[in-house]
Amino acid sequence: MKDEKRGIAVAGSLIADTFYKIDTYPKSGTLANVWDRTMHIGGTGNLIQDLARLDAKLTVKVSAIVGDDDNGKMIRERLSKYANIDLGNLTVEGESAQTLVMNAQDTKERTFFTIPGANDVFEEKYIDWDHIDAKIFQMEYILLMGKVDGPDAEFGTHGARILHEAKQRGMKTSIDIVSSKNEHAKDIISCALKYTDYCSINETEAELATGITVAPDGEFCEEKVKEAMLDLKEKGISEWIVIHSPKCSYGYDCKTDQFLRVPSLKLPDGYIKGTNGAGDAYCSGILYGAYQNYSLEQSMRLATACAACSLSELNGTDGLRPVEQVWELEKQFR
């Protein structure tokens, strides 16, 4: 394809995730045993690696900050293993962002503690626009980066300013959102949506962005989904809107006014080993489809299969495979 060499740029939070296997989550003042500890790349790292695994010919350009510390070294070393990941705009300074994940073995529930570090430092001055020039510019994550979510007199938020600049430079823009309880979430997201072409989010994030509950009883209500999608279009999204959940996903093509529903794959018993990173894998399928000029429906099918691949392994990225193999899995479990 003509634009293949331009690739996809991913900007935002790179996080060091440390998973602690504990016997139980303790009550205040009591003790729990840690049986195991593993480290992975979180934040944008999941999406970056997923895209790199999907297509070895696709250049994935990274703009982010990692700390000048052991966590930053781990992130750099693991991303450097992929020949198609361009780390030329990765800044090393300060303290890496971290998430400490407590996996309680008795309840199977996870509890998260975050250290913002570089997440709250990243801003436009760290973006080398010439270096990361790409067909698509993906920003991750809205509601997780202090300066990006901060106010801007002209654009509402600094993140909106960054997205506007990317569009001015001829790039299509895409955003991802975290499921945050930020009281200003709707306003922060709305500023970014004015300069967004593609948006792939889950049902909780759709409610944060619109105030509309799309799954009032834990199940999608199609009329509410359509209402939310039209609201997102009104807020500025110009190309695709996707709202996904474990059971199915809904899409809306803003250009053709077409609504779509794509069910999840029928996976065999025992197939699912972990759910961490499945949302990032889904997003990688949507972005790759947009990059390759797939239709929205074809992109959603690919994204659904990418998420299913992710579920086959414990961490967020090991399950992803080349796109040809993803399509084979989609055909097998459709």
WOMOVEN-V968520 format. One record per residue. N is the residue number from 1. SS is DSSP state (alpha for helix, beta for strand, coil for the rest). D_LAST is the distance of its C-alpha to the last C-alpha in Angstrom with 1 decimal. Layout:
BEGIN
{{N | SS | D_LAST} {N | SS | D_LAST}}
END
This chain:
BEGIN
{{1 | coil | 28.2} {2 | coil | 31.6} {3 | coil | 30.9} {4 | alpha | 29.0} {5 | alpha | 32.1} {6 | alpha | 32.4} {7 | coil | 29.3} {8 | beta | 28.1} {9 | beta | 30.7} {10 | beta | 29.9} {11 | beta | 32.9} {12 | beta | 33.6} {13 | coil | 33.6} {14 | beta | 33.3} {15 | beta | 33.5} {16 | beta | 34.3} {17 | beta | 32.4} {18 | beta | 34.2} {19 | beta | 32.4} {20 | beta | 34.9} {21 | beta | 34.0} {22 | beta | 36.5} {23 | coil | 37.4} {24 | coil | 37.6} {25 | coil | 38.1} {26 | coil | 41.9} {27 | coil | 44.0} {28 | coil | 46.6} {29 | coil | 49.3} {30 | coil | 47.5} {31 | coil | 46.0} {32 | coil | 42.5} {33 | coil | 41.9} {34 | beta | 39.7} {35 | beta | 38.2} {36 | beta | 36.3} {37 | beta | 35.8} {38 | beta | 33.3} {39 | beta | 33.2} {40 | beta | 30.4} {41 | beta | 30.2} {42 | beta | 29.0} {43 | beta | 29.2} {44 | alpha | 28.4} {45 | alpha | 28.3} {46 | alpha | 24.7} {47 | alpha | 23.6} {48 | alpha | 26.1} {49 | alpha | 24.9} {50 | alpha | 21.2} {51 | alpha | 22.1} {52 | alpha | 24.4} {53 | alpha | 21.8} {54 | alpha | 19.3} {55 | coil | 22.1} {56 | coil | 25.4} {57 | coil | 27.0} {58 | coil | 26.3} {59 | coil | 29.4} {60 | beta | 28.9} {61 | beta | 32.3} {62 | beta | 33.2} {63 | beta | 35.9} {64 | beta | 36.7} {65 | beta | 39.4} {66 | beta | 39.4} {67 | coil | 42.5} {68 | coil | 45.2} {69 | coil | 44.4} {70 | alpha | 42.5} {71 | alpha | 39.2} {72 | alpha | 39.5} {73 | alpha | 40.2} {74 | alpha | 37.1} {75 | alpha | 35.0} {76 | alpha | 36.7} {77 | alpha | 36.5} {78 | alpha | 32.7} {79 | alpha | 31.9} {80 | coil | 34.4} {81 | coil | 32.4} {82 | coil | 30.1} {83 | coil | 32.0} {84 | coil | 30.1} {85 | beta | 31.0} {86 | beta | 34.2} {87 | beta | 36.3} {88 | beta | 39.3} {89 | beta | 39.3} {90 | beta | 38.8} {91 | beta | 42.0} {92 | beta | 43.4} {93 | coil | 45.7} {94 | coil | 46.4} {95 | coil | 44.0} {96 | coil | 40.3} {97 | beta | 38.1} {98 | beta | 36.9} {99 | beta | 34.7} {100 | beta | 35.7} {101 | beta | 32.9} {102 | beta | 34.2} {103 | beta | 31.6} {104 | beta | 33.3} {105 | coil | 32.4} {106 | coil | 33.7} {107 | coil | 31.7} {108 | coil | 28.8} {109 | coil | 29.6} {110 | beta | 30.2} {111 | beta | 33.3} {112 | beta | 33.8} {113 | beta | 37.1} {114 | beta | 37.2} {115 | beta | 40.0} {116 | coil | 39.7} {117 | alpha | 41.8} {118 | alpha | 40.8} {119 | alpha | 38.3} {120 | alpha | 41.3} {121 | coil | 43.0} {122 | coil | 40.6} {123 | coil | 41.6} {124 | alpha | 42.0} {125 | alpha | 45.0} {126 | alpha | 42.7} {127 | coil | 40.5} {128 | coil | 41.7} {129 | coil | 40.4} {130 | coil | 41.4} {131 | coil | 39.7} {132 | coil | 36.3} {133 | coil | 36.3} {134 | coil | 32.6} {135 | coil | 30.4} {136 | beta | 28.7} {137 | beta | 30.6} {138 | beta | 28.6} {139 | beta | 30.6} {140 | beta | 29.7} {141 | beta | 30.6} {142 | beta | 32.3} {143 | coil | 34.2} {144 | coil | 34.6} {145 | coil | 37.3} {146 | alpha | 40.8} {147 | alpha | 42.3} {148 | alpha | 39.2} {149 | alpha | 39.0} {150 | coil | 42.8} {151 | beta | 44.8} {152 | beta | 45.6} {153 | coil | 48.4} {154 | coil | 46.9} {155 | coil | 43.1} {156 | beta | 42.9} {157 | beta | 41.2} {158 | alpha | 41.5} {159 | alpha | 37.7} {160 | alpha | 38.0} {161 | alpha | 40.8} {162 | alpha | 38.6} {163 | alpha | 35.8} {164 | alpha | 38.5} {165 | alpha | 39.9} {166 | alpha | 36.6} {167 | alpha | 36.2} {168 | alpha | 39.8} {169 | coil | 39.1} {170 | coil | 36.4} {171 | coil | 33.3} {172 | beta | 30.3} {173 | beta | 30.0} {174 | beta | 27.3} {175 | beta | 27.8} {176 | beta | 26.3} {177 | beta | 28.0} {178 | coil | 28.7} {179 | coil | 28.7} {180 | coil | 32.5} {181 | coil | 35.2} {182 | coil | 37.4} {183 | coil | 39.6} {184 | coil | 39.6} {185 | alpha | 35.8} {186 | alpha | 35.4} {187 | alpha | 38.4} {188 | alpha | 37.3} {189 | alpha | 33.7} {190 | alpha | 35.2} {191 | alpha | 37.5} {192 | alpha | 34.6} {193 | alpha | 32.5} {194 | coil | 35.4} {195 | coil | 34.6} {196 | coil | 30.8} {197 | coil | 28.4} {198 | beta | 25.0} {199 | beta | 24.2} {200 | beta | 21.2} {201 | beta | 22.1} {202 | beta | 21.1} {203 | alpha | 22.5} {204 | alpha | 25.7} {205 | alpha | 26.5} {206 | alpha | 26.0} {207 | alpha | 28.6} {208 | alpha | 30.9} {209 | alpha | 30.8} {210 | alpha | 31.4} {211 | coil | 32.8} {212 | coil | 30.3} {213 | coil | 28.4} {214 | coil | 24.9} {215 | coil | 23.8} {216 | coil | 27.2} {217 | coil | 26.1} {218 | coil | 23.4} {219 | coil | 20.8} {220 | coil | 20.3} {221 | coil | 22.8} {222 | alpha | 21.5} {223 | alpha | 25.2} {224 | alpha | 26.1} {225 | alpha | 23.2} {226 | alpha | 24.4} {227 | alpha | 27.9} {228 | alpha | 27.2} {229 | alpha | 25.5} {230 | alpha | 28.5} {231 | alpha | 30.8} {232 | alpha | 29.2} {233 | alpha | 29.7} {234 | alpha | 33.2} {235 | alpha | 33.8} {236 | coil | 33.2} {237 | coil | 29.6} {238 | coil | 29.6} {239 | coil | 26.1} {240 | beta | 22.9} {241 | beta | 22.4} {242 | beta | 19.3} {243 | beta | 19.3} {244 | beta | 16.6} {245 | coil | 16.4} {246 | coil | 14.5} {247 | coil | 12.8} {248 | beta | 12.1} {249 | beta | 14.0} {250 | beta | 16.4} {251 | beta | 17.9} {252 | beta | 21.2} {253 | beta | 22.6} {254 | coil | 26.3} {255 | coil | 27.4} {256 | coil | 25.8} {257 | coil | 25.7} {258 | beta | 22.0} {259 | beta | 20.0} {260 | beta | 16.2} {261 | beta | 13.7} {262 | beta | 10.2} {263 | beta | 8.6} {264 | coil | 7.9} {265 | coil | 5.1} {266 | coil | 6.4} {267 | coil | 8.8} {268 | coil | 11.5} {269 | coil | 15.1} {270 | coil | 17.2} {271 | coil | 14.6} {272 | coil | 15.9} {273 | coil | 19.4} {274 | coil | 20.2} {275 | coil | 19.3} {276 | coil | 22.1} {277 | coil | 21.1} {278 | alpha | 17.5} {279 | alpha | 18.8} {280 | alpha | 20.5} {281 | alpha | 17.5} {282 | alpha | 15.7} {283 | alpha | 18.9} {284 | alpha | 19.1} {285 | alpha | 15.9} {286 | alpha | 17.6} {287 | alpha | 20.9} {288 | alpha | 19.8} {289 | alpha | 18.1} {290 | alpha | 21.4} {291 | alpha | 23.4} {292 | coil | 21.8} {293 | coil | 22.2} {294 | coil | 18.6} {295 | coil | 18.1} {296 | alpha | 17.2} {297 | alpha | 13.9} {298 | alpha | 13.0} {299 | alpha | 14.5} {300 | alpha | 12.6} {301 | alpha | 9.2} {302 | alpha | 11.1} {303 | alpha | 12.7} {304 | alpha | 9.8} {305 | alpha | 8.8} {306 | alpha | 12.6} {307 | alpha | 13.1} {308 | alpha | 10.8} {309 | alpha | 13.0} {310 | alpha | 16.0} {311 | alpha | 15.4} {312 | coil | 15.9} {313 | coil | 19.6} {314 | coil | 22.4} {315 | coil | 23.5} {316 | coil | 22.1} {317 | coil | 21.6} {318 | coil | 21.6} {319 | coil | 17.8} {320 | coil | 17.4} {321 | coil | 17.5} {322 | coil | 18.1} {323 | alpha | 15.9} {324 | alpha | 15.2} {325 | alpha | 13.9} {326 | alpha | 11.7} {327 | alpha | 10.1} {328 | alpha | 9.9} {329 | alpha | 8.1} {330 | alpha | 5.5} {331 | alpha | 5.4} {332 | alpha | 5.9} {333 | alpha | 3.8} {334 | coil | 0.0}}
END
